[in-house]
């Protein structure tokens, strides 16, 4: 159903123009919150198409294909997942498709040799390409852990509580089947026990995953917003649990923060801000802050590498649910 917007035609054109300009510069801000207030379907549809076109050009045979294309596709697909969540929440129903990619000129040498099959490729009908018993969903999404305890389970912002999902790590061919027990801003987050069953040692992110929906929720609940924090921060000082230090612009409000599993000096990755941007991340549960530069791209507002996350984490937790993210440079 088409939802009328209270925004004037002139204002709508201006908003779409700003969104297009931001995307052209390589920066597209997508909140992981599920609120649909003030959403613009035309703008969201255009943002979705731009990202789908980008992915198409990175696919084998596309004119932009090179050695880093697989990583770009995974990162941009995570952005597509978030846009689709926003479109669904806003009631957008447009059928958005990618433009067929232009092929590389025949004379151009391939950017890289064809990827080799894994050392132990999954057998036909195995979860490496879908078991044949479930619908492959959220293609290209990365999978990380929520930091929650208990029996193996998942959280999702894409599927209702009670949905059964199968997650396969293509780097070690390990799979686990779990039910969605809580909500989050991702296609799927695995709790500690579930992630332990498919992880590679020392890694907190599965970059090559197959996610299958193998069972629907018995009684899908109506979509709800996550509850507000028990003690919502007041404006002024992030170091004391408040909404910002007053020295930076608070961005990606409501986003959770987790770690990328990358080593090196403290740094961040982002699918929202360009490389070189300086961000300050404050954990409101322990009032610890860290300021880092964006060094690589990902599908989240911000992922902290191991050293940066260690500076603000709570012991035993791999997810910061109450965070303030500020752009300070």
C-alpha positions as CSV (number, residue, x, y, z in Angstrom):
1,X,0.0,0.0,0.0
2,X,1.3,3.5,-0.9
3,X,1.8,5.6,2.2
4,X,1.3,9.4,1.6
5,X,4.1,11.5,3.0
6,X,3.6,14.8,4.8
7,X,6.8,16.0,3.2
8,X,6.3,18.6,0.4
9,X,7.3,17.7,-3.2
10,X,10.1,20.3,-3.1
11,X,11.4,18.9,0.2
12,X,11.2,15.3,-1.1
13,X,13.3,16.2,-4.2
14,X,15.8,17.9,-2.0
15,X,16.1,14.8,0.3
16,X,16.5,12.5,-2.6
17,X,19.1,14.7,-4.1
18,X,21.1,14.7,-0.8
19,X,20.8,10.9,-0.6
20,X,22.1,10.5,-4.1
21,X,25.0,12.9,-3.5
22,X,26.0,11.0,-0.4
23,X,25.9,7.7,-2.2
24,X,28.0,9.0,-5.1
25,X,30.6,10.0,-2.5
26,X,30.7,6.5,-1.1
27,X,28.9,7.2,2.1
28,X,25.4,6.1,2.9
29,X,24.2,6.4,6.5
30,X,21.9,3.5,7.5
31,X,20.8,3.2,11.1
32,X,20.3,-0.3,12.5
33,X,17.2,0.9,14.3
34,X,13.8,-0.3,13.2
35,X,11.8,2.9,13.4
36,X,9.9,3.9,10.3
37,X,9.1,7.5,11.3
38,X,9.7,10.0,8.5
39,X,10.9,7.4,6.0
40,X,10.9,8.3,2.3
41,X,10.2,5.3,0.1
42,X,11.5,7.0,-3.0
43,X,14.8,7.8,-1.3
44,X,15.1,4.3,0.2
45,X,14.2,2.7,-3.2
46,X,16.9,4.8,-4.9
47,X,19.5,3.9,-2.2
48,X,18.6,0.2,-2.6
49,X,19.0,0.4,-6.4
50,X,22.3,2.2,-6.2
51,X,23.7,-0.5,-3.9
52,X,22.3,-3.4,-6.0
53,X,23.9,-1.8,-9.1
54,X,27.2,-1.5,-7.3
55,X,27.0,-5.3,-6.3
56,X,26.1,-6.2,-9.9
57,X,29.2,-4.4,-11.2
58,X,31.4,-6.4,-8.7
59,X,30.0,-9.8,-9.8
60,X,32.1,-12.1,-12.0
61,X,32.0,-10.6,-15.5
62,X,31.1,-7.1,-14.2
63,X,33.3,-4.2,-15.4
64,X,34.4,-3.3,-11.8
65,X,35.4,-6.9,-10.9
66,X,38.8,-7.1,-9.2
67,X,40.6,-8.9,-6.4
68,X,38.7,-7.1,-3.7
69,X,35.2,-7.5,-5.2
70,X,34.1,-10.4,-3.0
71,X,34.8,-8.3,0.1
72,X,33.0,-5.3,-1.4
73,X,30.0,-7.5,-2.3
74,X,29.8,-8.8,1.3
75,X,30.0,-5.4,2.8
76,X,27.5,-3.8,0.4
77,X,25.0,-6.7,0.8
78,X,24.9,-6.0,4.6
79,X,23.9,-2.4,3.7
80,X,21.2,-3.8,1.3
81,X,19.8,-5.9,4.2
82,X,19.5,-2.8,6.4
83,X,17.9,-0.8,3.7
84,X,15.3,-3.6,3.1
85,X,14.5,-3.6,6.8
86,X,13.9,0.2,6.7
87,X,11.7,-0.3,3.5
88,X,9.7,-3.0,5.1
89,X,9.2,-0.9,8.3
90,X,8.1,2.1,6.1
91,X,5.7,0.0,4.0
92,X,7.6,0.5,0.8
93,X,6.4,-2.0,-1.9
94,X,8.4,-1.0,-5.0
95,X,10.1,-3.8,-7.0
96,X,13.7,-2.6,-7.0
97,X,16.0,-4.4,-9.4
98,X,19.7,-3.9,-10.3
99,X,20.5,-2.6,-13.7
100,X,22.2,-5.4,-15.8
101,X,26.0,-4.9,-15.3
102,X,28.1,-3.8,-18.2
103,X,30.6,-6.6,-19.2
104,X,34.3,-6.0,-19.1
105,X,35.9,-5.1,-22.5
106,X,37.0,-8.4,-24.1
107,X,40.6,-7.2,-24.4
108,X,40.9,-6.5,-20.7
109,X,42.7,-9.2,-18.8
110,X,40.8,-10.7,-15.8
111,X,41.6,-8.9,-12.5
112,X,42.2,-12.2,-10.8
113,X,42.2,-15.9,-11.5
114,X,38.9,-17.8,-10.8
115,X,38.5,-18.5,-7.1
116,X,39.5,-22.1,-6.2
117,X,37.1,-24.4,-4.6
118,X,37.5,-24.9,-0.8
119,X,39.9,-27.7,0.3
120,X,36.9,-29.7,1.5
121,X,34.0,-28.5,-0.6
122,X,30.6,-29.5,0.7
123,X,28.9,-32.4,-1.1
124,X,25.9,-31.9,-3.3
125,X,22.9,-31.0,-1.2
126,X,25.1,-29.8,1.6
127,X,24.8,-26.3,3.2
128,X,27.7,-24.8,1.3
129,X,25.3,-23.8,-1.4
130,X,22.1,-24.5,0.5
131,X,21.0,-27.9,1.6
132,X,18.0,-28.0,-0.7
133,X,15.8,-28.2,2.4
134,X,15.8,-24.5,3.2
135,X,15.4,-21.2,1.5
136,X,18.7,-19.4,1.2
137,X,18.2,-15.9,2.7
138,X,20.2,-12.7,3.4
139,X,22.7,-13.7,0.7
140,X,26.2,-12.1,1.3
141,X,25.5,-11.2,4.9
142,X,28.2,-11.6,7.4
143,X,27.4,-13.3,10.8
144,X,28.8,-12.4,14.2
145,X,27.8,-13.1,17.8
146,X,25.4,-11.3,20.1
147,X,27.3,-12.0,23.3
148,X,24.2,-13.6,24.9
149,X,24.4,-16.7,27.0
150,X,22.1,-19.7,27.2
151,X,21.4,-22.6,24.9
152,X,22.3,-22.1,21.1
153,X,19.9,-19.5,19.7
154,X,19.8,-16.5,17.4
155,X,18.6,-12.9,17.2
156,X,17.4,-11.2,14.1
157,X,15.8,-8.0,12.8
158,X,14.8,-9.7,9.5
159,X,12.8,-12.8,10.8
160,X,10.2,-13.0,13.6
161,X,10.9,-14.8,16.8
162,X,10.4,-18.5,16.4
163,X,11.8,-18.7,12.9
164,X,14.3,-21.6,12.4
165,X,17.6,-20.7,10.6
166,X,20.5,-22.8,9.6
167,X,23.9,-21.0,9.5
168,X,26.9,-22.6,7.6
169,X,30.4,-21.2,7.9
170,X,31.9,-21.9,4.4
171,X,35.5,-21.5,5.7
172,X,35.2,-24.6,7.8
173,X,31.9,-26.2,6.5
174,X,30.4,-26.2,10.0
175,X,26.7,-25.7,10.4
176,X,24.2,-25.0,13.2
177,X,20.4,-24.8,13.2
178,X,18.9,-22.4,15.7
179,X,15.6,-20.6,16.5
180,X,15.3,-16.8,16.6
181,X,14.8,-15.9,20.2
182,X,15.4,-12.1,20.3
183,X,15.5,-9.1,18.0
184,X,18.5,-7.3,16.7
185,X,19.5,-5.0,13.8
186,X,21.1,-7.8,11.7
187,X,19.8,-10.6,9.5
188,X,21.2,-13.0,12.1
189,X,23.4,-12.8,15.2
190,X,24.3,-16.0,17.0
191,X,24.5,-16.2,20.7
192,X,27.7,-17.4,22.4
193,X,26.9,-21.2,22.3
194,X,25.6,-21.1,18.7
195,X,28.6,-19.1,17.4
196,X,31.0,-21.5,19.2
197,X,29.6,-24.3,17.2
198,X,30.6,-22.8,13.8
199,X,33.4,-20.3,14.5
200,X,37.0,-20.5,13.5
201,X,39.4,-20.2,16.4
202,X,40.1,-16.6,17.4
203,X,37.6,-15.1,14.9
204,X,34.4,-13.2,15.9
205,X,33.1,-12.7,12.3
206,X,32.0,-15.2,9.7
207,X,32.5,-13.4,6.3
208,X,31.6,-16.4,4.1
209,X,28.3,-17.7,5.4
210,X,25.1,-19.4,4.0
211,X,22.0,-18.6,5.9
212,X,18.9,-20.8,5.3
213,X,15.4,-20.4,6.6
214,X,14.3,-24.0,7.4
215,X,11.2,-23.3,9.5
216,X,8.7,-20.4,9.9
217,X,7.5,-19.0,13.2
218,X,4.4,-20.7,14.5
219,X,2.7,-17.4,15.3
220,X,4.8,-14.5,13.9
221,X,4.5,-11.6,16.3
222,X,3.7,-8.1,15.2
223,X,6.8,-6.0,14.5
224,X,7.8,-4.1,17.6
225,X,10.5,-1.6,18.3
226,X,13.2,-2.7,20.8
227,X,12.4,-1.3,24.3
228,X,14.1,2.0,25.2
229,X,17.1,1.8,27.6
230,X,16.0,1.8,31.3
231,X,18.0,4.9,31.9
232,X,18.1,6.9,28.6
233,X,21.1,9.2,28.4
234,X,20.6,12.9,28.7
235,X,22.3,15.3,26.3
236,X,25.8,16.4,27.0
237,X,28.5,14.0,28.1
238,X,29.0,10.5,26.7
239,X,31.7,9.7,29.3
240,X,29.0,9.9,32.0
241,X,26.5,7.8,30.2
242,X,25.0,10.7,28.2
243,X,24.2,11.2,24.6
244,X,27.4,12.9,23.4
245,X,30.4,14.8,24.6
246,X,29.4,18.0,22.9
247,X,32.6,17.9,20.7
248,X,31.3,15.5,18.0
249,X,28.2,14.8,16.0
250,X,26.2,11.9,17.4
251,X,25.6,9.5,14.4
252,X,23.9,6.1,13.8
253,X,21.7,6.5,16.9
254,X,20.5,3.2,18.3
255,X,23.2,1.1,16.6
256,X,24.9,-1.7,18.4
257,X,28.7,-2.1,18.2
258,X,30.6,-5.3,17.9
259,X,34.1,-6.3,16.7
260,X,35.4,-7.2,13.3
261,X,38.0,-9.8,14.5
262,X,40.8,-7.8,12.8
263,X,44.2,-7.3,14.4
264,X,46.6,-4.4,14.5
265,X,46.5,-1.0,16.3
266,X,43.0,0.3,17.4
267,X,40.9,1.1,14.3
268,X,37.4,0.7,12.9
269,X,35.6,-0.4,9.8
270,X,32.4,1.1,8.5
271,X,29.9,0.9,5.7
272,X,28.5,4.3,6.6
273,X,31.6,6.5,6.8
274,X,34.6,6.7,4.4
275,X,38.0,5.5,5.2
276,X,39.9,8.2,7.3
277,X,36.8,9.4,9.3
278,X,37.5,9.7,13.0
279,X,34.8,8.2,15.3
280,X,34.4,8.2,19.1
281,X,32.6,5.1,20.5
282,X,31.3,5.2,24.1
283,X,30.0,2.1,25.9
284,X,27.2,3.5,28.1
285,X,27.3,0.3,30.3
286,X,30.8,1.1,31.6
287,X,31.4,4.7,30.4
288,X,34.5,3.7,28.6
289,X,35.3,5.5,25.3
290,X,37.8,5.1,22.4
291,X,38.5,7.3,19.4
292,X,39.6,5.6,16.2
293,X,39.9,6.1,12.5
294,X,37.9,4.1,9.9
295,X,40.5,2.0,8.2
296,X,38.4,-0.6,6.2
297,X,34.9,-1.1,5.0
298,X,32.1,-3.3,6.4
299,X,28.3,-3.5,6.4
300,X,27.8,-1.8,9.7
301,X,27.8,1.8,11.0
302,X,31.0,0.8,12.9
303,X,32.9,-2.4,13.7
304,X,35.8,-2.1,16.1
305,X,38.9,-4.2,15.6
306,X,40.2,-6.4,18.4
307,X,42.4,-3.8,20.0
308,X,39.8,-1.0,19.9
309,X,37.0,-3.3,21.2
310,X,39.2,-4.4,24.1
311,X,39.4,-0.8,25.2
312,X,35.6,-0.4,25.7
313,X,34.2,-3.9,26.2
314,X,32.7,-5.4,29.3
315,X,34.4,-8.7,30.2
316,X,33.0,-11.7,28.3
317,X,30.8,-9.5,26.0
318,X,31.2,-9.2,22.3
319,X,28.4,-6.7,21.7
320,X,27.8,-3.2,23.0
321,X,24.0,-2.7,23.0
322,X,24.0,0.8,24.6
323,X,26.6,2.8,22.7
324,X,27.1,6.4,21.6
325,X,28.9,6.9,18.3
326,X,30.2,10.4,17.5
327,X,31.9,11.6,14.3
328,X,34.7,13.8,15.5
329,X,36.8,14.2,12.4
